[in-house]
Amino acid sequence: MVFVGLLIHGCGSGGVGDDGNSSKDSPDSIKQPGEPTEISYNPGGNNSSTSIPAGTSVLTPFTVKESAEVGSNEFPVTAVFPLPFGVYQDTEKLHITDDEGRAVPAQFEVLNRWWSRDNSIRHVMVHFFPDIEAFDGENSNTGISSYNFVKSDSVQVIPNNPVVVNDFDSFISVENNLIDLTIEKSPLRIFTPAGELKSLFWDENDQLDQSFLHDQVDIEVEENGPLRSIIRLSSKTVFYDPENIKHGWAMRIYAYANSPLIRVEFQLQNSAINSRFSAPLFFKGHHLSIETGSNAVNFQLRADTPPVADVHSLPLGVIKTNDVNVHLRNFQQTFPNGLSQDGSGTIEIELWPAWSRKFQHNKYIDMDMHWLDDMQHTYKEILLDFNAARSEVGSDKLAKVFEFPPVPVIPLSYYKETGATFDLGGFVPDSSLGAVDNSTNRRPYYAEVEYDLQREHTRYAFGIDNFGLDMSRKLAVSMTGGWPDTRQAFYYSGKPAEYFDALDYAKGELNIRPQWLGAYTHVADHELVKPSCNPYAGSTWRHHSGNHEDTLSRGADDVPGYSQSANPRDDQHAWFYHIEGAYYMSGDRWIYDWYKFMSEFKQKYLHKLDAFPDFSSRSIGHNLAVSMSAYKAIGNAPLKEAINTFVDTHLTDVMKEPHNVKSSSYDYDSESHIEAPFQLGFMLRSLIDFSYEVNGDTEALQIIQDGIEWNYQYANFCYYCSVTSTESNVGRSGTGLTLV
């Protein structure tokens, strides 16, 4: 066993939650049995340096807004900056400075590139520790710190106590002079300064299955930098039979410079790719545990009561122990959750508590189990604070910052200048520039109806199978009316509440809808799995044969009380526009994982391999849009080739004379091929995006021109009308606004 827990003593203040508990260089400061572990360091030591970068030119000023109302100087944040095409191939000359021009220790990671052009950097993630006074909840000008994103010839400022990752044949070590983490590779064992971390999964027969002991575990040093490093670990779902599914999982471990904090994000998975069809994953519970070996007093904190008013006023998920303080984010919002420690010192982080059961829609189900639907992945966020001697007040402050971390706000004018983030070539109207954030609410707001458990068609917003999701379309993805929601208001307003709302909305999509196949690739797995978004308003993305073949090998007929929690989006309503917006606000790595899957999955549609492909214009538009989003995020070359082939061959082949416009339907009364401008608008928008990405495409530009001319000369924003008639249409429909 390899286990090192390093304890450094020195002088320092309390950072987040600074309450005067500074340590002393004396024998009295050494931990005694039964006393909390104290780590001495200088919180805020990475906020700025004394140096001013030479030859500096400011790319853009920006601010960071505090939302927890407690201040922050030792909590890491990530800002995502767009960069114009053709300027930067590396991050060597990029820096962050404070409002006095002093260099701030920061780490720069390429998020994506202009893949289709010269491969220059398109978005860069910047990790740093902002120093911000508390927002007072009343004055919109409080709780804001100013910074600059600059270009300079100076070398990067090295953070205090940088993260060092060593990837050896048999183990990985992660250390920053304050804490050490050791990951033994085979069998997988993870040792923290507080003890061994385990993942405990109890199947539907209450048999324990330890996630880390699965036969095949993939380990990757995903990010290796001095200020932030990430270790990603994962194991695929395996389908043996409908009552025997080996759960899949993925976990990210984040370590930071000069910090006693380790962030853990654990994703439970049910997405077997060793079988064409699969089943729900039923289980009794899933916990992470840390075996500290310390004597302790039994303690338990539970979130099991559905919130019915002001969820922000409910207790946060934090437990203090002598070895580590544990924080569970969105503790109330994603109930049921629990945190506990027993007399032997074992800490349980109860992500799907074994003492609870499934909460679905607006009530707990009668069955004494949890489940993940087939093709569902769900993750939760944990913060481990190994400065266990942090006071109650300090831990409470840290919990609030973890719940609502500081938010970087980049001026809208910079997004317009760079033309890298928004579609339509980064178009931003001048009238949108210069907005001022006067809001005094920096947290998400929930309407009264979202707390209503009694509503017949519930829009209840809380619970792990509700939180963040578009509840009106949770099951009825194809319901009439509505528009895709991009949730990009934050880019325009700079309001932290809209930032949190956008990320929650994207995470709800990823956590709740069954829209994943972990480790799936088109080349290796399509022949067996043959996934599909058909049929219209379908309940799964599993293979669709068209003959009512059951895609679940175990369902409601076999397990009384079971019903699917949410439906995946079909081709005609594949409204994933909001995910891209959240990605370029945050650089969220789980969104990256989902785009990686979609970059493989969407090759089926683009190559027309579906038995019953939907070729309506809205379906084409939505599929092209999410394919382009995945390509921009991942840079998957086969996906780009598939998009090119689809546009230049498959799409041009279905255009109708005399206007060179495709039809989405056939009107048997008039014996005419018809099209709806609202459908055409979705398709043309995605073609504009595609053409911009590849710097012009002859076939795409011709389709765009012909579609616009047809609407202008003949359709006149009709609802549906003929694509072959040479007579102008008289009626108009507001649905045609997608073409505006």
C-alpha positions in Angstrom: 0.0 0.0 0.0 1.2 3.5 -0.9 -0.1 6.2 1.3 1.4 9.5 2.2 -0.4 12.2 4.1 1.8 15.3 4.4 1.1 17.9 7.1 2.9 21.2 6.8 2.9 23.8 9.6 3.5 27.5 9.0 1.8 30.8 9.4 -1.4 31.8 7.6 -4.9 33.1 7.8 -8.1 31.3 7.2 -8.9 32.3 3.6 -12.5 31.5 2.8 -14.1 31.5 6.2 -11.2 33.3 7.8 -12.2 33.6 11.5 -8.9 34.2 13.2 -7.9 30.5 13.6 -4.3 30.9 12.4 -1.9 28.1 13.2 1.3 28.5 15.3 4.8 27.1 14.8 4.9 25.3 18.1 4.6 21.7 19.4 1.1 22.7 20.5 0.0 22.9 16.9 0.8 19.2 16.2 -2.3 17.1 15.9 -3.1 15.1 19.0 -5.4 12.0 19.0 -9.0 13.2 18.7 -8.1 16.6 17.4 -9.0 17.9 13.9 -6.2 17.8 11.3 -4.8 21.3 10.7 -3.0 22.3 7.6 -1.0 25.5 7.8 -0.8 27.6 4.6 -1.4 31.1 3.3 -4.9 31.2 1.8 -5.1 33.8 -0.9 -1.4 33.4 -1.6 -2.2 32.9 -5.3 -4.3 36.0 -5.8 -1.6 38.2 -7.2 2.1 38.8 -7.3 4.3 41.9 -7.1 5.3 41.7 -10.8 3.8 43.7 -13.6 4.1 41.9 -17.0 6.3 43.6 -19.5 5.0 44.7 -22.9 1.4 44.2 -21.8 -1.6 44.8 -24.1 -5.1 44.3 -22.7 -7.2 41.9 -24.7 -10.3 42.6 -22.5 -11.0 43.7 -19.0 -13.4 41.5 -17.0 -14.9 41.1 -13.6 -15.5 38.3 -11.1 -18.8 38.5 -9.1 -19.2 37.0 -5.7 -22.6 35.4 -5.1 -22.4 33.5 -1.7 -22.3 36.8 0.3 -19.3 35.7 2.4 -16.3 36.7 0.2 -13.7 34.5 -1.4 -9.9 34.4 -1.8 -9.0 30.7 -1.8 -11.6 29.2 -4.1 -10.6 28.3 -7.7 -12.6 29.5 -10.6 -12.5 28.9 -14.4 -13.1 31.7 -16.9 -13.4 30.8 -20.6 -12.1 33.4 -23.1 -12.8 33.4 -26.8 -9.9 34.1 -29.2 -10.2 35.4 -32.7 -9.4 33.2 -35.7 -5.8 32.9 -36.7 -4.0 34.7 -33.8 -2.9 32.2 -31.2 -1.5 28.7 -31.6 -0.4 28.4 -28.0 -1.1 30.1 -24.6 2.5 31.2 -23.9 1.8 34.9 -24.0 -1.6 35.0 -22.3 -1.8 36.3 -18.7 -4.3 37.6 -16.1 -3.6 40.8 -14.2 -5.5 42.4 -11.3 -6.9 45.9 -11.3 -3.5 47.3 -10.5 -1.8 45.5 -13.4 0.0 42.9 -11.3 0.3 39.4 -12.7 -2.1 36.8 -11.1 -1.0 33.2 -11.0 -3.1 31.4 -13.6 -3.2 28.3 -15.7 -4.3 28.3 -19.3 -5.8 25.3 -21.0 -6.9 25.1 -24.6 -10.7 24.3 -24.7 -11.1 24.1 -28.5 -9.6 25.3 -31.7 -10.6 26.6 -35.1 -10.4 23.0 -36.3 -11.6 23.6 -39.8 -9.3 26.5 -40.5 -5.7 26.9 -39.3 -6.1 25.1 -35.9 -5.5 28.3 -33.9 -7.0 28.5 -30.4 -10.7 29.4 -30.3 -11.4 29.3 -26.6 -9.0 29.1 -23.7 -9.9 28.1 -20.1 -8.2 30.1 -17.4 -8.0 28.8 -13.8 -7.1 31.2 -11.0 -8.0 32.2 -7.5 -9.9 35.6 -7.4 -9.8 37.8 -4.3 -13.3 39.2 -3.8 -15.1 41.0 -1.0 -18.5 39.7 0.0 -21.6 40.7 -2.0 -23.9 42.4 0.5 -27.2 41.3 -1.1 -28.4 44.8 -1.6 -25.9 46.9 -3.5 -25.2 45.6 -7.0 -21.8 47.2 -7.0 -20.5 45.1 -4.1 -18.8 41.7 -4.3 -17.0 42.5 -7.6 -13.3 42.4 -8.4 -11.8 43.6 -11.7 -9.2 41.8 -13.7 -7.6 41.9 -17.2 -7.0 39.3 -19.8 -3.8 40.4 -21.4 -1.1 39.5 -23.9 2.5 39.9 -22.6 6.0 38.7 -23.3 6.6 37.9 -19.6 6.8 34.4 -18.3 3.9 33.0 -16.3 3.8 33.6 -12.6 4.2 30.3 -10.8 1.7 29.7 -8.0 2.6 28.9 -4.5 2.7 25.2 -3.7 2.0 24.1 -7.2 0.3 20.8 -8.0 2.7 18.1 -9.1 1.4 14.9 -10.7 3.6 11.9 -11.2 2.2 9.1 -13.4 4.2 5.9 -12.6 3.5 2.4 -14.0 1.7 1.2 -10.9 0.4 4.4 -9.3 -0.2 8.1 -9.7 0.8 10.6 -7.0 -0.8 14.1 -6.7 0.7 16.5 -4.2 1.0 20.3 -3.6 3.2 20.4 -0.4 0.0 20.6 1.7 -1.7 17.3 0.9 -0.9 14.1 -1.0 -3.2 11.8 -3.0 -2.1 8.4 -4.2 -3.9 6.3 -6.8 -2.9 2.7 -7.0 -3.8 1.4 -10.5 -4.4 -2.3 -10.3 -6.4 -3.0 -8.3 -7.7 0.6 -8.1 -7.2 2.0 -4.6 -7.4 5.7 -3.8 -5.7 7.0 -0.6 -6.4 10.5 0.7 -4.8 12.3 3.7 -7.9 11.2 5.6 -7.9 7.6 4.6 -8.9 5.3 1.7 -11.7 6.5 -0.6 -14.1 3.7 -1.8 -17.2 3.6 -4.1 -19.8 1.2 -2.7 -22.7 0.1 -4.9 -25.5 -2.2 -3.6 -27.4 -3.9 -6.4 -31.1 -4.7 -6.3 -30.4 -7.8 -4.3 -28.5 -5.8 -1.7 -25.2 -7.3 -2.8 -22.1 -5.0 -2.5 -20.3 -4.2 -5.7 -17.2 -2.0 -5.2 -16.8 0.2 -8.2 -13.1 0.5 -8.0 -12.6 -3.3 -8.1 -14.2 -3.7 -11.5 -12.0 -5.7 -14.0 -11.4 -2.9 -16.4 -10.8 0.6 -15.1 -9.4 3.4 -17.3 -7.2 6.0 -15.7 -6.2 9.3 -17.4 -4.3 12.3 -16.3 -6.8 14.6 -18.1 -5.3 17.9 -17.0 -1.8 18.4 -15.6 -1.0 21.9 -14.6 0.6 23.8 -11.6 -2.7 25.4 -10.5 -5.2 22.7 -11.3 -4.8 19.0 -12.3 -7.5 16.4 -13.1 -7.4 12.7 -12.9 -10.3 10.9 -14.7 -11.2 7.3 -13.8 -13.9 5.3 -15.4 -15.3 1.8 -16.0 -17.9 0.8 -18.6 -21.4 -0.6 -17.9 -21.6 -4.3 -18.8 -24.9 -6.1 -19.6 -25.0 -9.7 -18.7 -28.8 -10.2 -18.5 -31.8 -8.0 -17.6 -31.3 -8.7 -13.9 -27.5 -8.6 -13.9 -26.0 -5.3 -15.2 -22.6 -4.3 -13.9 -22.9 -0.5 -13.2 -20.6 1.8 -15.1 -19.1 4.9 -13.6 -16.7 7.8 -14.1 -15.0 10.0 -11.6 -13.0 13.2 -11.8 -10.6 14.2 -9.1 -9.4 17.9 -9.1 -6.4 19.1 -7.1 -5.3 22.7 -6.7 -2.2 24.7 -5.9 -1.7 25.9 -2.4 -5.0 24.4 -1.3 -6.2 21.7 1.1 -9.2 21.2 -1.2 -9.9 18.2 -3.4 -13.0 18.2 -5.7 -14.6 14.9 -6.6 -17.3 14.5 -9.2 -18.8 11.0 -9.5 -21.0 9.9 -12.4 -23.0 6.7 -12.1 -23.7 5.2 -15.5 -26.1 2.7 -17.1 -25.2 2.6 -20.8 -24.0 -0.9 -21.9 -22.5 -1.1 -25.4 -21.8 -4.8 -25.3 -25.5 -5.5 -26.2 -27.9 -4.0 -28.7 -30.6 -3.7 -26.0 -30.4 -3.3 -22.3 -32.6 -2.5 -19.2 -32.9 -0.1 -16.3 -30.3 -0.5 -13.6 -32.0 -1.1 -10.3 -30.1 -0.8 -7.1 -30.4 -0.2 -3.3 -27.9 2.5 -2.9 -24.6 4.1 -3.9 -22.1 5.8 -1.4 -18.6 7.1 -1.5 -16.8 6.3 1.7 -13.6 7.4 3.4 -12.2 5.0 6.1 -10.4 7.4 8.5 -9.8 4.9 11.3 -10.4 7.6 13.8 -12.6 7.4 16.8 -15.7 9.5 16.2 -19.2 10.3 17.4 -22.0 9.0 15.2 -23.4 11.8 13.1 -25.8 12.0 10.2 -27.2 14.7 8.0 -30.0 13.9 5.5 -31.8 15.7 2.7 -34.9 13.6 2.2 -37.8 16.0 2.5 -38.9 17.7 -0.8 -38.3 21.4 -0.6 -41.6 23.4 -0.8 -40.3 26.9 -0.4 -37.0 28.9 -0.6 -34.6 26.0 -1.2 -31.7 28.4 -0.5 -32.7 28.7 3.1 -32.3 25.0 3.8 -29.2 23.5 5.4 -26.2 23.0 3.1 -24.6 19.6 2.7 -21.5 19.8 4.9 -20.2 17.5 7.6 -17.1 18.3 9.8 -14.9 15.5 11.1 -11.5 15.4 12.7 -9.9 14.2 9.4 -11.7 15.9 6.6 -14.7 18.3 6.1 -17.0 17.0 3.4 -19.3 19.2 1.2 -22.0 17.8 -1.1 -23.2 20.4 -3.6 -26.9 20.9 -4.3 -27.6 18.8 -1.3 -31.3 19.8 -1.0 -31.9 20.5 -4.7 -30.9 16.9 -5.8 -32.3 15.0 -2.8 -32.3 12.3 -1.5 -28.7 12.8 -0.2 -26.9 12.1 3.0 -23.6 12.6 4.9 -22.7 10.6 7.9 -19.8 9.3 10.1 -19.9 6.3 12.4 -18.0 5.5 15.6 -15.1 4.0 13.7 -14.6 7.2 11.7 -15.9 5.9 8.4 -17.5 8.8 6.5 -20.3 8.0 4.1 -21.1 10.3 1.2 -24.6 9.0 0.4 -25.2 10.0 -3.3 -28.1 7.5 -3.6 -28.7 6.7 0.0 -29.2 3.1 0.9 -31.8 4.2 3.5 -33.9 5.9 0.8 -35.6 5.1 -2.5 -36.5 6.6 -5.8 -38.1 10.1 -5.9 -39.8 10.4 -9.2 -41.6 13.5 -10.6 -43.3 14.6 -7.4 -43.3 11.7 -5.0 -41.3 8.8 -3.6 -42.2 5.6 -5.4 -43.4 2.5 -3.5 -40.6 0.3 -4.6 -37.7 0.1 -2.1 -35.0 0.9 -4.8 -33.4 3.5 -6.9 -32.8 3.1 -10.6 -31.1 4.6 -13.6 -32.9 4.3 -16.9 -31.1 2.6 -19.8 -28.7 5.1 -21.4 -28.8 7.4 -18.3 -25.7 8.9 -16.6 -25.9 11.1 -13.5 -23.2 12.8 -11.5 -22.9 14.7 -8.2 -20.2 17.1 -6.9 -18.3 16.7 -3.7 -15.6 18.9 -2.1 -13.1 17.4 0.4 -11.5 20.0 2.7 -8.5 18.4 4.4 -8.0 21.4 6.7 -10.3 19.7 9.1 -9.4 22.2 11.9 -11.3 24.9 9.9 -13.9 26.3 12.3 -17.7 25.8 12.0 -18.0 29.4 10.7 -15.2 28.8 8.2 -16.7 25.5 7.0 -20.1 27.1 6.6 -18.6 29.9 4.5 -16.7 27.4 2.3 -19.9 25.5 1.8 -21.7 28.6 0.6 -18.9 29.4 -1.8 -18.9 25.8 -3.1 -22.7 26.1 -3.6 -22.4 29.4 -5.5 -18.8 30.0 -6.5 -17.6 33.3 -7.9 -18.6 34.0 -11.5 -16.3 35.5 -14.2 -18.1 38.0 -16.4 -16.6 38.8 -19.8 -17.8 41.9 -21.7 -20.3 41.2 -24.5 -18.3 43.5 -26.7 -15.3 41.0 -26.5 -17.5 38.1 -27.7 -18.6 40.3 -30.6 -15.0 41.3 -31.4 -13.7 37.7 -31.4 -16.6 36.1 -33.3 -15.7 32.8 -31.8 -18.6 31.8 -29.4 -22.0 32.6 -30.9 -23.5 31.2 -34.1 -24.2 33.2 -37.2 -20.5 34.2 -37.2 -20.7 35.6 -33.7 -23.3 38.2 -34.5 -24.2 40.6 -31.7 -26.4 43.6 -32.4 -25.0 46.9 -31.2 -28.2 47.6 -29.3 -27.3 44.7 -26.9 -24.0 46.2 -25.9 -23.5 48.2 -22.7 -26.1 46.4 -20.5 -25.6 47.1 -16.8 -26.3 44.5 -14.2 -28.2 46.2 -11.4 -29.6 43.0 -10.0 -29.4 42.3 -6.3 -30.2 38.6 -6.6 -27.2 36.5 -7.7 -28.8 33.1 -7.1 -31.3 31.2 -9.2 -34.9 32.1 -8.6 -37.7 29.4 -8.5 -41.3 30.2 -9.2 -44.0 29.1 -6.8 -45.2 26.5 -9.3 -41.8 24.8 -9.1 -42.3 24.1 -5.4 -45.8 22.7 -6.0 -46.0 19.0 -5.3 -49.7 18.7 -5.8 -50.0 20.1 -9.4 -51.6 17.5 -11.7 -49.1 18.1 -14.5 -46.2 18.7 -12.2 -43.4 21.2 -12.8 -41.8 20.4 -9.4 -38.1 21.4 -9.8 -36.3 19.4 -7.2 -35.0 15.9 -6.7 -32.1 14.3 -8.7 -34.5 13.3 -11.5 -35.9 16.8 -11.8 -33.3 19.4 -11.0 -32.4 21.6 -13.9 -34.5 19.9 -16.5 -37.1 21.4 -18.8 -40.0 19.9 -16.8 -42.7 20.7 -19.3 -41.0 18.5 -21.8 -39.6 15.9 -19.4 -41.6 13.2 -21.0 -43.6 15.0 -23.7 -40.5 16.0 -25.8 -42.7 16.4 -28.9 -45.5 18.5 -27.4 -46.9 21.2 -29.8 -45.5 24.7 -29.6 -42.5 26.2 -28.0 -39.0 27.2 -29.1 -35.6 25.9 -28.4 -34.1 27.7 -25.4 -30.4 28.6 -25.6 -30.1 29.9 -22.0 -27.5 32.4 -23.1 -28.9 35.4 -21.4 -25.8 35.5 -19.1 -23.6 36.4 -22.0 -25.7 39.6 -22.4 -26.6 40.4 -18.9 -23.5 39.4 -16.8 -25.9 38.2 -14.0 -24.6 35.3 -11.9 -28.1 34.0 -11.4 -28.4 33.5 -15.1 -25.0 31.8 -15.2 -26.1 29.3 -12.5 -29.4 28.8 -14.3 -27.7 28.0 -17.6 -25.3 25.5 -16.1 -28.1 23.8 -14.1 -30.2 23.6 -17.2 -27.4 21.9 -19.2 -26.6 19.5 -16.3 -30.2 18.6 -16.0 -30.2 17.6 -19.6 -27.1 15.4 -19.1 -28.1 14.0 -15.7 -31.7 13.1 -16.3 -32.4 12.3 -20.0 -31.3 8.9 -21.2 -29.0 10.2 -23.8 -25.6 8.5 -23.3 -23.5 5.5 -24.4 -20.3 5.6 -22.5 -17.2 4.9 -24.5 -19.2 4.4 -27.7 -17.5 4.9 -31.1 -19.1 4.7 -34.5 -16.4 2.5 -36.0 -16.1 0.0 -33.2 -19.7 -0.2 -31.8 -22.3 0.8 -34.4 -22.6 -2.6 -36.1 -23.6 -4.2 -32.8 -25.5 -1.4 -31.0 -27.1 0.5 -34.0 -28.4 3.4 -31.8 -31.1 5.6 -33.3 -33.2 8.7 -32.4 -36.2 7.1 -34.1 -39.1 6.9 -33.8 -40.8 10.2 -33.4 -41.5 10.9 -29.7 -39.7 7.7 -28.9 -38.6 6.6 -25.4 -35.1 5.5 -26.2 -32.1 6.0 -28.5 -31.5 2.3 -28.7 -31.9 0.5 -32.1 -35.2 1.1 -33.9 -36.2 -1.7 -36.3 -39.6 -0.3 -37.2 -41.5 -3.4 -36.2 -42.3 -2.5 -32.6 -39.4 -4.5 -31.3 -39.0 -4.0 -27.5 -35.9 -2.1 -26.7 -36.0 -2.8 -23.0 -35.3 -6.3 -22.0 -36.9 -5.6 -18.6 -39.5 -2.9 -18.0 -42.8 -2.0 -16.3 -44.3 -5.4 -17.1 -41.4 -7.1 -15.3 -40.9 -4.7 -12.4 -44.2 -3.3 -11.0 -43.8 0.3 -10.1 -41.2 1.0 -12.7 -41.6 3.8 -15.2 -39.1 5.8 -17.2 -38.1 9.1 -15.5 -37.6 11.1 -18.7 -37.6 10.7 -22.4 -34.7 11.5 -24.8 -35.2 14.2 -27.4 -36.2 12.9 -30.8 -34.7 14.2 -34.1 -37.6 16.6 -34.7 -37.1 18.2 -31.2 -33.4 17.8 -30.7 -33.1 21.1 -28.8 -29.6 21.0 -27.5 -28.6 24.6 -28.2 -28.4 25.4 -24.5 -25.6 22.9 -23.9 -23.2 24.7 -26.1 -23.9 28.0 -24.3 -23.2 26.5 -20.9 -20.0 24.8 -22.3 -18.4 28.1 -23.3 -19.4 29.7 -20.0 -17.7 27.0 -17.9 -15.6 24.5 -19.8 -17.5 21.8 -17.9 -15.7 18.5 -18.5 -19.0 16.4 -18.4 -20.3 18.4 -21.2 -17.1 17.6 -23.0 -17.8 13.9 -22.4 -21.3 14.2 -23.8 -20.1 16.0 -26.9 -17.5 13.3 -27.4 -20.3 10.7 -27.4 -22.5 12.9 -29.7 -19.6 13.3 -32.2 -19.7 9.5 -32.6 -23.4 8.9 -32.4 -24.5 11.6 -34.9 -22.3 10.0 -37.7 -25.2 7.5 -38.1 -27.7 10.2 -39.0 -25.2 12.1 -41.2 -24.4 8.9 -43.2 -28.1 8.0 -43.5 -27.6 4.7 -41.8 -31.0 4.8 -40.0 -33.6 2.4 -41.3 -36.2 5.2 -41.2 -34.3 8.5 -41.3 -36.3 11.6 -40.6 -35.5 14.1 -43.3 -37.8 17.0 -42.3 -36.0 20.3 -42.4 -36.3 20.8 -38.6 -34.8 17.4 -38.1 -31.9 18.2 -40.4 -31.5 21.6 -38.7 -31.4 20.2 -35.2 -29.1 17.3 -36.1 -26.7 19.5 -38.0 -26.7 22.0 -35.1 -25.7 19.5 -32.4 -23.3 17.8 -34.8 -21.6 21.2 -35.4 -21.6 21.9 -31.6 -19.9 18.6 -31.0 -17.4 19.2 -33.8 -16.5 22.6 -32.5 -16.0 21.2 -29.0 -14.1 18.0 -29.9 -12.6 18.5 -33.4 -13.6 15.0 -34.5 -12.3 14.6 -38.1 -14.7 11.8 -39.1 -17.6 13.8 -37.9 -16.5 16.8 -40.1 -16.3 14.5 -43.1 -19.7 13.1 -42.4 -21.1 16.7 -42.1 -19.5 17.6 -45.4 -20.9 14.5 -47.2 -24.3 15.1 -45.7 -24.5 18.7 -46.9 -22.8 18.3 -50.3 -24.4 15.0 -51.3 -27.4 13.8 -49.2 -29.0 17.2 -48.8 -28.5 18.6 -52.3 -30.0 15.4 -53.7 -33.4 16.0 -52.2 -34.1 19.6 -53.5 -37.2 20.1 -55.5 -37.6 22.0 -58.7 -38.3 24.8 -59.7 -37.1 26.6 -56.5 -34.4 24.2 -55.4 -36.1 23.8 -52.0 -36.7 20.6 -50.2 -40.0 19.5 -48.7 -40.7 18.3 -45.2 -44.1 16.7 -46.0 -46.5 15.8 -48.8 -50.0 17.2 -49.0 -52.2 14.5 -50.6 -55.1 16.9 -51.1 -53.2 19.2 -53.4 -50.8 16.4 -54.5 -47.9 18.7 -53.7 -44.7 18.6 -51.8 -44.9 21.2 -49.0 -42.5 22.9 -46.7 -42.9 25.1 -43.5 -40.7 28.1 -43.2 -40.3 27.5 -39.5 -38.7 24.1 -40.3 -36.6 25.7 -43.1 -35.4 28.3 -40.6 -33.9 25.7 -38.3 -32.1 24.1 -41.3 -30.8 27.3 -42.8 -29.5 28.5 -39.5 -27.4 25.3 -39.0 -26.2 25.6 -42.6 -25.0 29.2 -42.0 -23.2 27.9 -38.9 -21.6 25.1 -41.0 -20.6 27.5 -43.8 -19.0 29.9 -41.3 -17.0 27.1 -39.7 -15.5 25.9 -43.0 -15.1 29.4 -44.3 -17.6 29.0 -47.1 -19.2 25.9 -48.7 -20.6 26.2 -52.2 -23.5 23.8 -51.8 -24.5 25.1 -48.4 -24.5 28.7 -49.6 -26.6 27.8 -52.6 -29.2 26.0 -50.4 -29.3 29.1 -48.1 -29.8 31.5 -51.0 -32.5 29.4 -52.6 -34.4 28.9 -49.4 -34.4 32.6 -48.5 -35.5 33.5 -52.1 -38.3 31.0 -52.0 -39.7 32.4 -48.8 -39.3 36.0 -50.0 -40.8 35.4 -53.5 -43.5 32.7 -52.8 -43.9 31.4 -49.3 -44.2 34.7 -47.4 -43.8 33.0 -44.0 -46.6 30.6 -44.5 -47.3 27.7 -42.1 -47.0 25.0 -44.8 -47.1 25.7 -48.5 -46.0 24.2 -51.8 -42.4 24.1 -52.8 -43.3 23.5 -56.5 -45.9 26.2 -57.1 -45.0 29.4 -58.9 -47.8 31.3 -57.3 -47.2 33.5 -54.2 -48.7 32.4 -51.0 -51.1 34.8 -49.2 -51.4 33.5 -45.6 -48.7 34.0 -43.0 -47.8 32.4 -39.7 -45.8 33.6 -36.7 -44.0 30.2 -36.7 -42.0 31.5 -39.7 -40.0 33.8 -37.3 -37.2 31.1 -37.3 -36.4 32.6 -40.7 -36.0 36.1 -39.5 
